[in-house]
Amino acid sequence: MTQNRTHTCGELRLEHVGQTVALAGFLENIREVGQNLAFAVLRDFYGVTQVVLETEEMCAALKGVNKESALQVTGVVRERDSKNPKLPTGDIEVVPTGIRVLGRCRHNELPFPIRRSREADESQRLKFRYLDLRNPEVKDNIILRCNVVSALRQAMTAEGFLEITTPILTASSPEGARDYLVPSRKHPGKFYALPQAPQQFKQLLMAAGFDRYFQIAPCFRDEDARGDRSPGEFYQLDMEMAFADQEDVFAVLEKVLPPIFAKYGKYDVASAAPFRRIPYLEAMDLYGTDKPDLRIDLMVQDATGALGACGFGPFEGNTVKAVKVTGFTATRKQIDKLCADVEVQSGQKVYWFRYDENEEIVGGIAKFVQPIRDQVVASLGLEKGTFVGLTAGSLLTAQKTAGVLIKLLPALAPEHMDRERYEFCWIVDFPMYEIGEESGQLEFCHNPFSMPNGGLEVLKRAAAGLVDPLTITAFQYDLVCNGVELSSGAVRNHDPEIMLEAFQLVRLGEDDVKSKFPALYNAFTYGAPPHAGIAPGVDRMVMLLAGEDSIREIIPFPMNKNAQDLMMGAPSFVTQAQLDELNIAVTKTEEDE
């Protein structure tokens, strides 16, 4: 132990009664009962211990000492008269013979009560994160993260993977998100980029003859925050396998992840191998999302034939999708709020009706459905007492809106969701290409380095106009758990000829590929092995295991939603001398806006 303590604040038990001990920790609380009697609670990383001050000298030693000051307490352990069964140390207390202030808290008022820091405004929590982390509940999430990362390392090593670190300063490449750029002092006008992922480096390791690679990799993307994504940086279990295909990757993660989820998760039930495989188009058709939460037993049905011509304007000429819920007892007010919440999240309206116990259509758009009741009941297979939610629009719009509805319905119909488990699935056969929302042109849907189903032949047929590029699928896959996308992966396109043909379809010629991906392209011309990989997000994984809704709860020092570090003051202005040294001219600052 250190010179300041012989035991921790979570260690003492009845067997220590009579011993003289030294504890060190933070003064969590002090309660004065009389002139020469006070009860203090000392907290360290490991727990809390009650300290009983019974002399004028000891009470004076803590007079004027603010909460959260760091103390050393030397004293004798004794059995408590009034035990606290809720505490591991609740059978004992320490009667001090000496108290020393090791680090004085110079603030009479804290930004928030330590034990209730999670109730504080998030900006205050992030600004004073070092105090927030003193809250055992917050600290436990970070401990969980450490344990999970350690378990992942052990499991991957046991599977024959080597942990290899890849560069942080690298070249900018078009990988789907904005790069963080780092100016080069020695090469004026040129920039490094922080890696969005170690994608090219891990593929180069395969070309170099390494068989199984992994690392807990930091990734940097200049993108907006959301509940399951932290702005700026995140970590992933990055892995790649040579001479491997999709099933090889699946087999590794299906062996590695379930024991970790079962051991460290809030729920102790996790899917066993093999995880369910769901083609992308099937996932969209059945669940309205490529991130289905399989704990929910609700699915999407096509209602276009039954309701498309019912006379209700929003359905005419559109795809209509239905989600039916048996045993639904929500009130009209609750249904209206549900519909409003779906519209907020999807930007689309939801319509509804009930098929009641009297076999009548009531509520919502009932007047349009009642005239064709028998047809609708038969087509959708309705039972008495069923609620039907309806979405309409293009196929994709109707599907996605129905997917949002399914996600929100368990709040009103909890019997349709088995919450206390981890349900994994693989989403497979993603489209190779899509039409970009901003460009309106053909773009890669997932990873540009993926192997297309059909190889070179299907790409050549697409280039010749014989195949619609949007129908080409790729050996791309997502790992989904409880409705959260943990990871994307793919079998890589390791053949230079296939690579050039794939990029040709998105208007990038041979010179573009060679200039944007010089190392990867050249390496593949020297004979690269077939290889495949994936990279589950560590942050999202721990968020699920901890049962948290926000990813910031499991990151030691997270940024806020605006990608600001309120504690360190980043991003910040720098001096003109620093800019001059890097040959940078600032044309606009935040103060100008």
matplotlib code that plots the C-alpha trace (Angstrom):
import matplotlib.pyplot as plt

x = [0.0, 1.0, 2.4, -1.0, -3.0, -2.9, -6.3, -8.9, -12.3, -14.0, -11.9, -12.5, -14.6, -15.4, -12.1, -10.2, -11.8, -9.1, -6.6, -5.0, -5.4, -4.7, -7.3, -7.1, -9.9, -12.4, -14.6, -18.0, -20.0, -19.9, -22.7, -22.2, -24.3, -22.9, -20.0, -17.6, -19.4, -19.5, -19.9, -17.9, -17.9, -14.6, -14.8, -12.1, -12.0, -13.0, -15.8, -16.8, -16.0, -17.7, -15.4, -16.7, -15.1, -15.6, -13.1, -12.8, -9.4, -10.7, -13.8, -11.6, -9.4, -12.3, -13.7, -13.9, -12.7, -14.9, -16.5, -14.4, -11.2, -8.6, -7.8, -5.8, -7.4, -5.5, -7.5, -8.8, -11.5, -14.4, -17.8, -20.7, -23.6, -26.0, -25.0, -25.7, -26.4, -26.4, -22.7, -19.9, -18.2, -21.5, -20.5, -17.5, -16.4, -13.1, -12.4, -9.6, -6.5, -5.2, -6.5, -4.4, -5.7, -3.8, -5.6, -8.0, -11.2, -11.2, -14.9, -17.7, -20.2, -19.7, -21.1, -23.4, -23.7, -21.3, -23.7, -26.3, -24.1, -26.1, -29.1, -27.0, -27.0, -24.8, -22.7, -21.8, -21.0, -18.6, -17.0, -16.3, -15.9, -13.2, -15.9, -18.6, -16.2, -16.0, -19.6, -19.4, -22.2, -20.3, -17.0, -18.4, -19.1, -15.5, -14.4, -16.8, -15.2, -11.7, -12.8, -14.5, -11.5, -9.3, -11.6, -11.7, -7.9, -7.7, -10.3, -8.8, -5.3, -6.7, -8.1, -4.6, -4.8, -1.9, -2.4, -0.7, -1.0, -1.4, -0.5, -2.5, -1.0, -1.8, -3.1, -6.6, -8.8, -12.5, -14.0, -17.4, -17.0, -15.0, -11.4, -9.7, -6.7, -3.3, -1.0, 2.6, 5.2, 7.9, 5.8, 4.0, 0.6, 0.3, -1.7, -1.9, -5.3, -6.3, -7.6, -11.3, -10.5, -7.3, -9.0, -6.2, -3.5, -5.1, -5.6, -1.9, -1.0, -2.9, -1.0, 2.2, 1.5, 0.1, -2.6, -4.8, -4.7, -6.6, -6.3, -8.5, -8.2, -8.9, -10.9, -11.4, -14.4, -15.6, -19.3, -22.3, -23.1, -26.1, -27.1, -25.0, -22.2, -19.6, -18.3, -14.6, -13.1, -14.3, -12.7, -13.4, -12.3, -10.6, -9.8, -8.8, -8.2, -6.2, -7.4, -10.8, -14.4, -17.6, -18.3, -14.8, -15.4, -18.8, -17.4, -14.8, -17.2, -19.9, -17.3, -15.8, -18.8, -21.5, -19.4, -18.4, -22.0, -23.2, -20.5, -20.4, -23.9, -26.8, -28.7, -27.1, -28.7, -27.0, -27.6, -25.7, -24.0, -24.9, -26.5, -29.4, -28.5, -31.0, -30.5, -30.7, -33.8, -35.6, -34.7, -36.2, -39.3, -39.9, -38.6, -38.4, -34.8, -31.4, -30.8, -33.7, -34.2, -35.1, -36.3, -39.5, -41.9, -43.6, -43.1, -44.1, -46.8, -47.6, -51.0, -50.9, -53.3, -55.7, -55.7, -54.0, -57.4, -59.5, -60.0, -57.7, -55.6, -52.1, -52.4, -53.3, -50.4, -48.1, -46.8, -48.7, -47.2, -48.9, -47.8, -50.4, -50.3, -52.5, -53.8, -53.2, -54.9, -53.4, -55.7, -56.4, -54.1, -51.2, -51.8, -51.7, -48.4, -47.0, -47.9, -46.3, -43.1, -42.8, -43.3, -40.5, -38.1, -39.0, -40.5, -43.5, -47.0, -48.5, -52.1, -54.1, -57.3, -58.4, -60.3, -62.3, -63.8, -67.1, -65.4, -65.8, -63.1, -62.8, -60.6, -58.1, -59.0, -61.8, -64.3, -62.1, -61.4, -64.8, -66.4, -63.7, -63.5, -63.7, -61.0, -58.6, -59.2, -58.5, -55.6, -53.8, -54.9, -56.4, -57.6, -60.2, -58.6, -55.8, -54.3, -53.0, -50.4, -50.1, -47.4, -47.3, -45.0, -42.3, -41.3, -38.3, -40.2, -43.0, -40.6, -38.5, -41.4, -42.9, -39.5, -39.6, -43.1, -42.0, -39.2, -41.5, -44.5, -43.1, -43.5, -47.2, -47.2, -44.4, -45.5, -44.3, -40.6, -38.4, -36.0, -33.7, -31.5, -29.0, -30.2, -27.6, -28.1, -26.1, -27.5, -26.0, -26.1, -26.1, -26.4, -23.0, -24.2, -26.8, -27.9, -26.3, -28.8, -26.7, -25.1, -28.0, -25.4, -24.3, -22.1, -20.8, -23.3, -21.0, -17.3, -15.6, -13.1, -15.8, -16.0, -19.2, -21.4, -20.7, -17.2, -15.7, -18.4, -21.3, -19.4, -18.7, -22.3, -23.3, -20.8, -22.3, -25.9, -26.9, -27.3, -28.7, -25.9, -28.4, -29.2, -25.6, -25.0, -21.7, -20.1, -20.8, -22.4, -23.4, -23.5, -26.6, -27.5, -30.8, -31.4, -27.9, -25.4, -22.2, -20.2, -19.8, -17.5, -16.9, -15.0, -12.4, -11.9, -8.3, -8.1, -6.8, -8.9, -12.1, -11.2, -10.8, -14.0, -15.9, -14.6, -15.3, -19.0, -18.8, -16.9, -13.4, -10.9, -7.6, -5.6, -8.0, -7.7, -4.0, -3.7, -6.2, -5.2, -1.6, -0.3, -3.3, -3.5, 0.2, 0.2, -2.6, -0.6, 2.0, -0.5, -2.8, -4.6, -8.4, -9.2, -12.1, -12.7, -15.0, -14.7, -17.3, -17.5, -16.2, -18.1, -21.4, -20.7, -20.0, -23.1, -25.2, -23.6, -24.1, -27.7, -27.0, -28.9, -26.1, -22.6, -21.1, -21.9, -19.2, -16.5, -14.0, -13.7, -16.4, -17.1, -20.5, -23.0, -21.2, -17.8, -16.5, -14.4, -15.8, -13.3, -10.2, -11.6, -11.2, -11.3, -9.5, -7.8, -4.0, -1.4, -0.5, 3.0, 1.7, -0.3, 2.7, 4.9, 2.4, 1.8, -1.9, -4.1, -7.4, -10.0, -12.9, -13.3, -16.1, -16.1, -16.9, -20.1]
y = [0.0, 3.7, 5.7, 7.4, 4.2, 0.7, -0.2, 1.1, 2.5, -0.5, -3.1, -3.1, -5.9, -7.3, -9.3, -5.9, -4.8, -3.6, -2.9, 0.5, 1.5, 4.4, 5.3, 8.0, 9.4, 12.2, 13.7, 12.8, 14.0, 15.1, 15.3, 17.1, 15.6, 17.5, 19.6, 16.7, 14.1, 14.0, 11.3, 11.6, 9.5, 8.9, 7.7, 6.4, 4.5, 1.3, 2.3, 4.3, 4.0, 5.7, 7.7, 8.6, 11.8, 11.6, 14.1, 17.9, 17.5, 15.3, 17.4, 20.5, 18.8, 18.8, 22.1, 24.3, 21.5, 21.5, 18.3, 16.6, 17.5, 14.7, 13.3, 10.8, 9.2, 7.1, 5.3, 2.1, -0.1, -1.0, -2.8, -0.5, -0.5, 0.5, -1.5, -0.6, -3.8, -1.8, -1.1, -3.7, -1.8, -1.3, -3.5, -1.4, 2.2, 3.9, 6.0, 8.4, 9.2, 11.5, 13.4, 15.1, 17.2, 16.0, 18.1, 20.9, 21.6, 25.4, 25.7, 25.9, 25.0, 22.2, 22.5, 19.6, 17.0, 14.2, 11.3, 13.1, 14.4, 12.6, 14.8, 17.9, 19.9, 18.1, 21.1, 21.4, 17.7, 17.9, 21.1, 19.5, 16.0, 15.2, 15.8, 13.9, 10.9, 10.8, 9.7, 5.9, 5.3, 7.3, 5.7, 2.2, 2.8, 3.6, 0.5, -1.6, -0.1, -1.1, -4.6, -5.1, -3.8, -6.2, -9.1, -8.3, -8.2, -11.6, -13.2, -11.9, -13.0, -16.5, -16.7, -16.2, -12.5, -10.1, -6.6, -4.2, -0.4, 1.6, 5.3, 8.2, 10.7, 9.5, 10.8, 12.1, 9.6, 9.6, 7.2, 8.6, 11.2, 14.5, 14.2, 16.0, 17.6, 18.3, 20.9, 19.9, 22.3, 20.8, 20.6, 23.9, 23.6, 19.9, 18.2, 14.9, 13.4, 11.6, 8.2, 7.7, 4.0, 1.9, 0.5, 0.7, -0.1, -3.3, -4.4, -3.6, -5.9, -8.7, -7.9, -8.0, -11.6, -11.1, -13.6, -12.2, -8.6, -6.6, -3.5, -1.3, 1.4, 5.2, 6.6, 10.3, 11.6, 15.2, 14.4, 15.4, 13.7, 11.6, 9.3, 6.4, 8.3, 10.7, 13.5, 13.7, 10.3, 6.8, 3.4, 0.1, -3.5, -3.4, -6.8, -8.4, -12.0, -13.2, -16.1, -15.7, -15.1, -13.7, -16.9, -16.8, -13.3, -14.3, -17.3, -15.3, -12.6, -15.2, -16.9, -13.7, -11.5, -13.6, -14.5, -10.9, -9.7, -12.4, -11.7, -7.9, -6.9, -5.5, -8.5, -11.9, -13.5, -13.1, -14.7, -17.9, -18.8, -18.8, -15.3, -14.9, -13.7, -11.3, -10.0, -6.2, -6.1, -8.6, -6.5, -3.4, -5.3, -7.1, -4.5, -1.2, -0.8, -2.4, -2.2, -4.3, -4.9, -8.6, -8.3, -6.7, -9.2, -6.7, -6.7, -4.7, -6.0, -4.7, -3.1, -1.5, -4.1, -3.8, 0.0, 1.7, 2.3, 3.0, 6.6, 8.1, 10.7, 10.0, 6.3, 6.9, 6.0, 5.2, 2.1, 1.5, -0.5, -1.7, -2.7, -4.6, -4.8, -7.3, -6.6, -2.9, -0.8, 2.6, 5.7, 8.1, 10.6, 8.1, 7.1, 10.8, 11.3, 8.1, 9.4, 12.8, 11.1, 9.0, 12.2, 14.0, 11.1, 10.2, 13.4, 11.3, 10.9, 7.7, 6.8, 4.2, 2.4, -0.4, -3.6, -3.8, -6.6, -6.1, -6.6, -3.0, -0.6, 2.4, 5.4, 7.2, 6.6, 4.2, 5.8, 4.9, 1.3, 0.3, 0.0, -2.6, -4.1, -7.8, -7.4, -5.6, -8.0, -11.0, -9.4, -8.3, -11.3, -9.2, -10.5, -8.7, -6.0, -5.2, -1.8, -1.1, 1.6, 2.7, 4.5, 5.6, 7.0, 5.6, 2.0, 3.2, 6.0, 3.7, 1.1, 3.5, 5.2, 1.8, 0.9, 4.0, 3.1, -0.4, 1.1, 3.3, 1.0, -1.1, 2.0, 1.5, -2.3, -3.6, -7.2, -7.1, -6.7, -8.9, -6.2, -8.1, -9.8, -9.1, -10.2, -10.2, -10.5, -10.1, -7.9, -9.2, -8.6, -4.8, -2.9, -2.2, 1.2, 3.8, 7.2, 9.9, 12.2, 15.3, 14.4, 12.6, 10.3, 6.7, 6.3, 3.5, 2.4, 1.1, 0.5, 1.2, -1.7, -4.4, -7.4, -7.4, -10.4, -11.6, -10.2, -8.6, -10.0, -8.2, -4.9, -5.2, -5.9, -2.9, -0.7, -2.0, -1.1, -4.7, -4.7, -1.9, -1.0, -0.5, -4.3, -5.3, -6.6, -6.9, -9.1, -6.4, -7.0, -5.2, -6.6, -5.4, -5.8, -4.7, -2.2, -0.7, -1.1, -2.3, -2.7, -2.8, -5.1, -6.7, -9.2, -7.0, -6.4, -7.5, -7.7, -4.5, -5.2, -5.6, -2.5, -0.3, -1.6, -0.9, 2.7, 3.3, 3.1, 6.0, 8.1, 7.4, 6.3, 4.4, 7.5, 8.6, 5.2, 5.2, 8.7, 8.4, 4.9, 4.5, 2.1, -0.2, -0.4, -1.0, -3.6, -5.6, -5.7, -7.8, -10.6, -10.0, -12.8, -12.8, -11.1, -9.9, -8.0, -6.0, -3.4, -3.4, -0.1, -0.4, 2.7, 1.4, -2.0, -0.7, 1.6, -1.5, -3.5, -0.6, -0.1, 3.6, 5.6, 8.1, 7.1, 10.0, 8.1, 5.5, 7.8, 9.1, 12.6, 13.1, 16.1, 17.7, 17.6, 20.5, 18.7, 20.9, 19.9, 22.2, 21.1, 21.7, 24.5, 22.8, 23.7, 26.9, 29.8, 29.6, 32.3, 34.0, 32.7, 29.2, 29.8, 31.5, 28.5, 26.2, 28.5, 28.8, 31.9, 32.0, 33.7, 33.4, 32.7, 31.8, 35.3, 36.6, 34.6]
z = [0.0, -0.3, 2.6, 3.0, 3.7, 4.9, 3.6, 1.2, 2.1, 0.8, 2.5, 6.2, 7.8, 11.3, 11.2, 11.2, 14.5, 17.0, 14.3, 13.8, 10.1, 7.8, 5.2, 2.5, 0.4, -0.2, 2.5, 1.2, 4.1, 7.7, 10.2, 13.5, 16.3, 19.3, 20.3, 20.4, 18.2, 14.4, 11.8, 8.6, 5.4, 3.7, 0.1, -2.2, -5.5, -3.7, -1.4, 1.7, 5.4, 8.3, 10.6, 14.1, 15.6, 19.4, 20.8, 20.6, 18.9, 16.1, 15.5, 15.4, 12.8, 10.3, 11.3, 8.2, 5.9, 2.9, 1.4, -1.3, 0.4, 0.2, 3.7, 5.5, 8.6, 11.0, 13.7, 15.2, 13.7, 15.9, 15.4, 14.7, 17.1, 14.3, 11.3, 7.7, 5.7, 2.4, 2.7, 2.4, 5.3, 7.1, 10.1, 11.2, 11.7, 12.3, 15.4, 14.4, 16.3, 13.6, 10.6, 7.9, 5.0, 1.9, -0.7, 0.4, -1.5, -1.6, -2.7, -0.2, -2.9, -5.4, -9.0, -8.1, -5.4, -6.2, -5.7, -7.8, -10.5, -13.2, -12.4, -13.2, -16.4, -18.9, -19.6, -15.9, -15.8, -18.8, -17.5, -14.1, -15.4, -12.8, -10.1, -12.1, -12.3, -8.5, -8.5, -8.0, -10.5, -13.2, -12.3, -12.6, -16.3, -16.8, -14.9, -17.0, -20.1, -18.9, -18.1, -21.4, -23.4, -21.4, -22.1, -25.8, -25.9, -24.2, -26.4, -29.6, -28.6, -27.7, -31.3, -32.7, -33.6, -33.2, -31.7, -34.1, -33.9, -37.0, -37.7, -36.3, -38.8, -42.3, -45.6, -46.3, -48.2, -49.2, -46.7, -46.1, -43.4, -43.0, -42.1, -39.2, -40.9, -39.4, -41.1, -41.8, -40.6, -42.7, -45.9, -46.3, -47.8, -47.1, -44.5, -42.6, -41.7, -38.6, -39.6, -39.9, -39.5, -40.0, -43.1, -45.6, -43.1, -41.9, -45.5, -46.2, -43.3, -45.0, -48.2, -46.1, -45.0, -41.5, -41.0, -38.2, -37.0, -34.4, -32.3, -30.1, -32.7, -32.2, -35.1, -35.9, -37.9, -38.1, -37.8, -35.7, -32.4, -31.6, -28.8, -30.0, -31.6, -30.0, -32.1, -32.9, -31.8, -31.0, -30.5, -32.3, -32.1, -35.5, -37.0, -40.3, -41.4, -44.4, -46.6, -45.0, -46.1, -44.5, -42.5, -41.0, -39.6, -38.3, -36.5, -34.6, -33.3, -32.5, -30.3, -28.8, -28.0, -26.3, -23.3, -22.8, -23.1, -20.7, -18.1, -18.2, -19.5, -17.6, -18.8, -18.5, -21.6, -25.0, -28.4, -28.9, -32.1, -34.9, -34.9, -37.2, -40.8, -42.4, -45.9, -46.1, -48.3, -46.0, -42.9, -44.5, -45.5, -42.2, -39.7, -41.6, -40.7, -41.2, -37.5, -36.1, -32.4, -32.3, -28.8, -30.2, -31.8, -34.1, -37.8, -40.9, -43.3, -46.7, -46.8, -50.3, -51.8, -49.0, -48.3, -51.3, -52.9, -49.8, -50.7, -48.1, -49.9, -48.4, -49.5, -53.1, -55.5, -52.6, -50.8, -47.6, -44.7, -41.6, -38.1, -36.0, -32.3, -30.4, -26.9, -27.3, -24.6, -25.0, -24.8, -27.6, -26.0, -25.8, -29.5, -30.5, -28.7, -30.3, -33.7, -32.9, -31.7, -34.9, -37.0, -35.1, -35.6, -39.2, -40.6, -41.8, -40.5, -39.0, -39.4, -37.4, -36.6, -34.2, -34.9, -31.7, -29.7, -31.6, -34.9, -35.9, -37.3, -34.9, -34.4, -36.6, -40.3, -39.5, -41.9, -44.8, -43.6, -42.3, -45.8, -46.7, -43.3, -44.3, -47.0, -44.6, -41.7, -44.0, -45.8, -42.6, -40.5, -37.8, -34.5, -32.3, -30.1, -32.5, -33.1, -36.6, -37.4, -41.0, -43.0, -46.6, -49.2, -51.4, -50.6, -48.6, -46.8, -45.8, -44.6, -42.5, -40.9, -40.0, -38.5, -36.2, -35.2, -34.2, -32.1, -30.2, -29.7, -26.8, -24.6, -24.9, -25.4, -23.2, -23.6, -27.2, -26.1, -24.0, -22.8, -20.5, -23.1, -25.9, -29.3, -32.1, -35.8, -39.0, -41.7, -45.0, -48.7, -48.6, -51.9, -53.4, -54.7, -53.9, -55.2, -53.1, -51.3, -52.0, -55.4, -56.9, -58.6, -58.1, -55.0, -52.9, -50.3, -47.7, -48.0, -51.4, -50.8, -50.7, -53.0, -55.1, -55.4, -59.0, -59.0, -62.2, -64.5, -62.8, -62.7, -66.4, -67.2, -65.2, -67.1, -70.3, -69.2, -69.0, -65.2, -62.9, -60.5, -57.8, -57.9, -57.2, -53.7, -51.9, -49.3, -46.8, -43.4, -40.2, -36.7, -34.9, -31.2, -29.7, -32.5, -32.3, -35.2, -33.5, -36.6, -40.4, -42.2, -45.5, -47.6, -49.3, -52.9, -53.2, -57.0, -58.7, -61.8, -59.9, -57.8, -60.9, -62.4, -59.1, -58.9, -62.6, -62.0, -59.5, -62.0, -60.6, -63.2, -62.9, -62.3, -59.5, -57.8, -58.0, -56.7, -53.9, -52.7, -54.0, -51.3, -51.4, -55.1, -55.6, -52.8, -54.4, -57.7, -55.9, -55.1, -52.2, -50.3, -50.1, -46.8, -44.7, -41.6, -39.3, -36.5, -33.7, -31.9, -28.4, -27.2, -28.4, -27.0, -23.6, -23.8, -24.4, -21.6, -19.2, -20.2, -21.0, -23.6, -24.2, -25.4, -23.4, -20.2, -20.9, -22.2, -19.6, -21.1, -23.8, -25.9, -25.9, -28.8, -30.5, -30.5, -27.7, -24.7, -22.1, -19.5, -21.5, -23.7, -27.0, -29.8, -29.0, -30.8, -31.2, -31.5, -34.8, -34.3, -34.4, -37.5, -39.2, -38.4, -40.1, -43.0, -42.2, -42.8, -40.9, -43.0, -40.6, -36.9, -34.6, -33.3, -36.8, -37.0]

ax = plt.figure().add_subplot(projection="3d")
ax.plot(x, y, z, "-o")
ax.set_aspect("equal")
plt.show()
